[in-house]
Amino acid sequence: MAGLLRAGSTLVSTNYATDPDALAARDILGVNLGNRPTAETLTTLAELAATGELRVRIDAEVPLADAPAIVAKARAGHATGKTVIVP
């Protein structure tokens, strides 16, 4: 994807696939964005969800057998929220 960007662009990767130094040589800002939550952070998020202050949009609740199809839908850009796999 980086080859499609022009100078002055920004590339953000959520799987640490960006080489910021190589991109900087092309005048592109490269950012690796990650999340390493602590137990304290997860507890806070759970509390916010429980009180309704944090809302998560659920796109689908599917059994494990249907998971491959729903993952394909999400990868194609057609998901509108999170997917919950249920027993």
ChimeraX commands (.cxc) that place a marker at each C-alpha (Angstrom):
marker #1 position 0.00,0.00,0.00 radius 0.5
marker #1 position 2.84,2.39,0.76 radius 0.5
marker #1 position 3.67,2.51,-2.94 radius 0.5
marker #1 position 0.30,4.12,-3.60 radius 0.5
marker #1 position 0.94,7.06,-1.30 radius 0.5
marker #1 position 2.31,10.41,-2.39 radius 0.5
marker #1 position 4.77,12.58,-0.48 radius 0.5
marker #1 position 3.18,14.26,2.52 radius 0.5
marker #1 position 0.84,11.33,3.20 radius 0.5
marker #1 position 0.46,9.34,6.40 radius 0.5
marker #1 position 0.34,5.54,6.67 radius 0.5
marker #1 position -0.98,4.00,9.89 radius 0.5
marker #1 position -0.57,0.27,10.46 radius 0.5
marker #1 position -2.33,-1.66,13.22 radius 0.5
marker #1 position -0.17,-4.75,12.78 radius 0.5
marker #1 position 3.26,-3.10,13.01 radius 0.5
marker #1 position 3.95,-3.52,9.28 radius 0.5
marker #1 position 5.14,0.05,8.79 radius 0.5
marker #1 position 8.82,0.99,8.50 radius 0.5
marker #1 position 8.75,4.65,9.61 radius 0.5
marker #1 position 12.36,5.31,8.58 radius 0.5
marker #1 position 11.90,3.96,5.06 radius 0.5
marker #1 position 8.69,5.95,4.64 radius 0.5
marker #1 position 10.30,9.12,6.01 radius 0.5
marker #1 position 12.86,8.87,3.21 radius 0.5
marker #1 position 9.89,9.27,0.82 radius 0.5
marker #1 position 8.38,12.15,2.87 radius 0.5
marker #1 position 5.62,9.90,4.23 radius 0.5
marker #1 position 4.77,9.71,7.91 radius 0.5
marker #1 position 4.65,6.07,9.00 radius 0.5
marker #1 position 2.97,5.16,12.27 radius 0.5
marker #1 position 2.60,1.76,13.93 radius 0.5
marker #1 position -0.49,1.96,16.12 radius 0.5
marker #1 position -0.95,-0.69,18.75 radius 0.5
marker #1 position -2.78,-1.44,21.93 radius 0.5
marker #1 position -1.43,-3.34,24.90 radius 0.5
marker #1 position -4.16,-3.03,27.52 radius 0.5
marker #1 position -3.48,-3.63,31.17 radius 0.5
marker #1 position -5.84,-5.34,33.60 radius 0.5
marker #1 position -6.68,-1.88,34.97 radius 0.5
marker #1 position -7.59,-0.58,31.50 radius 0.5
marker #1 position -9.77,-3.60,30.75 radius 0.5
marker #1 position -11.52,-3.25,34.12 radius 0.5
marker #1 position -12.25,0.41,33.41 radius 0.5
marker #1 position -13.61,-0.44,29.95 radius 0.5
marker #1 position -15.81,-3.19,31.42 radius 0.5
marker #1 position -17.18,-0.77,33.99 radius 0.5
marker #1 position -17.92,1.85,31.33 radius 0.5
marker #1 position -19.68,-0.77,29.20 radius 0.5
marker #1 position -21.71,-1.96,32.20 radius 0.5
marker #1 position -22.93,1.58,32.94 radius 0.5
marker #1 position -23.73,2.30,29.30 radius 0.5
marker #1 position -21.06,4.99,28.95 radius 0.5
marker #1 position -19.18,2.83,26.44 radius 0.5
marker #1 position -21.25,1.32,23.69 radius 0.5
marker #1 position -20.04,-1.29,21.25 radius 0.5
marker #1 position -21.95,-1.81,18.03 radius 0.5
marker #1 position -22.60,-5.51,17.49 radius 0.5
marker #1 position -22.92,-6.32,13.79 radius 0.5
marker #1 position -23.57,-10.02,14.20 radius 0.5
marker #1 position -23.83,-12.87,16.68 radius 0.5
marker #1 position -22.96,-16.10,14.91 radius 0.5
marker #1 position -22.18,-19.69,15.83 radius 0.5
marker #1 position -18.60,-20.85,15.38 radius 0.5
marker #1 position -19.58,-22.80,12.26 radius 0.5
marker #1 position -20.57,-19.51,10.55 radius 0.5
marker #1 position -17.46,-17.61,11.62 radius 0.5
marker #1 position -15.54,-18.01,8.32 radius 0.5
marker #1 position -18.37,-16.39,6.34 radius 0.5
marker #1 position -18.73,-13.50,8.74 radius 0.5
marker #1 position -14.96,-12.91,8.79 radius 0.5
marker #1 position -14.99,-12.82,4.98 radius 0.5
marker #1 position -17.78,-10.22,5.15 radius 0.5
marker #1 position -15.75,-8.08,7.54 radius 0.5
marker #1 position -12.60,-8.36,5.43 radius 0.5
marker #1 position -14.58,-7.25,2.40 radius 0.5
marker #1 position -15.50,-4.07,4.29 radius 0.5
marker #1 position -19.15,-4.90,4.84 radius 0.5
marker #1 position -19.22,-5.16,8.64 radius 0.5
marker #1 position -20.85,-2.33,10.55 radius 0.5
marker #1 position -19.69,-3.38,14.00 radius 0.5
marker #1 position -18.13,-6.17,16.02 radius 0.5
marker #1 position -18.87,-9.85,15.59 radius 0.5
marker #1 position -19.66,-12.04,18.59 radius 0.5
marker #1 position -19.17,-15.77,18.20 radius 0.5
marker #1 position -21.71,-17.64,20.31 radius 0.5
marker #1 position -21.99,-21.31,21.28 radius 0.5
marker link #1:1,2 radius 0.2
marker link #1:2,3 radius 0.2
marker link #1:3,4 radius 0.2
marker link #1:4,5 radius 0.2
marker link #1:5,6 radius 0.2
marker link #1:6,7 radius 0.2
marker link #1:7,8 radius 0.2
marker link #1:8,9 radius 0.2
marker link #1:9,10 radius 0.2
marker link #1:10,11 radius 0.2
marker link #1:11,12 radius 0.2
marker link #1:12,13 radius 0.2
marker link #1:13,14 radius 0.2
marker link #1:14,15 radius 0.2
marker link #1:15,16 radius 0.2
marker link #1:16,17 radius 0.2
marker link #1:17,18 radius 0.2
marker link #1:18,19 radius 0.2
marker link #1:19,20 radius 0.2
marker link #1:20,21 radius 0.2
marker link #1:21,22 radius 0.2
marker link #1:22,23 radius 0.2
marker link #1:23,24 radius 0.2
marker link #1:24,25 radius 0.2
marker link #1:25,26 radius 0.2
marker link #1:26,27 radius 0.2
marker link #1:27,28 radius 0.2
marker link #1:28,29 radius 0.2
marker link #1:29,30 radius 0.2
marker link #1:30,31 radius 0.2
marker link #1:31,32 radius 0.2
marker link #1:32,33 radius 0.2
marker link #1:33,34 radius 0.2
marker link #1:34,35 radius 0.2
marker link #1:35,36 radius 0.2
marker link #1:36,37 radius 0.2
marker link #1:37,38 radius 0.2
marker link #1:38,39 radius 0.2
marker link #1:39,40 radius 0.2
marker link #1:40,41 radius 0.2
marker link #1:41,42 radius 0.2
marker link #1:42,43 radius 0.2
marker link #1:43,44 radius 0.2
marker link #1:44,45 radius 0.2
marker link #1:45,46 radius 0.2
marker link #1:46,47 radius 0.2
marker link #1:47,48 radius 0.2
marker link #1:48,49 radius 0.2
marker link #1:49,50 radius 0.2
marker link #1:50,51 radius 0.2
marker link #1:51,52 radius 0.2
marker link #1:52,53 radius 0.2
marker link #1:53,54 radius 0.2
marker link #1:54,55 radius 0.2
marker link #1:55,56 radius 0.2
marker link #1:56,57 radius 0.2
marker link #1:57,58 radius 0.2
marker link #1:58,59 radius 0.2
marker link #1:59,60 radius 0.2
marker link #1:60,61 radius 0.2
marker link #1:61,62 radius 0.2
marker link #1:62,63 radius 0.2
marker link #1:63,64 radius 0.2
marker link #1:64,65 radius 0.2
marker link #1:65,66 radius 0.2
marker link #1:66,67 radius 0.2
marker link #1:67,68 radius 0.2
marker link #1:68,69 radius 0.2
marker link #1:69,70 radius 0.2
marker link #1:70,71 radius 0.2
marker link #1:71,72 radius 0.2
marker link #1:72,73 radius 0.2
marker link #1:73,74 radius 0.2
marker link #1:74,75 radius 0.2
marker link #1:75,76 radius 0.2
marker link #1:76,77 radius 0.2
marker link #1:77,78 radius 0.2
marker link #1:78,79 radius 0.2
marker link #1:79,80 radius 0.2
marker link #1:80,81 radius 0.2
marker link #1:81,82 radius 0.2
marker link #1:82,83 radius 0.2
marker link #1:83,84 radius 0.2
marker link #1:84,85 radius 0.2
marker link #1:85,86 radius 0.2
marker link #1:86,87 radius 0.2
view
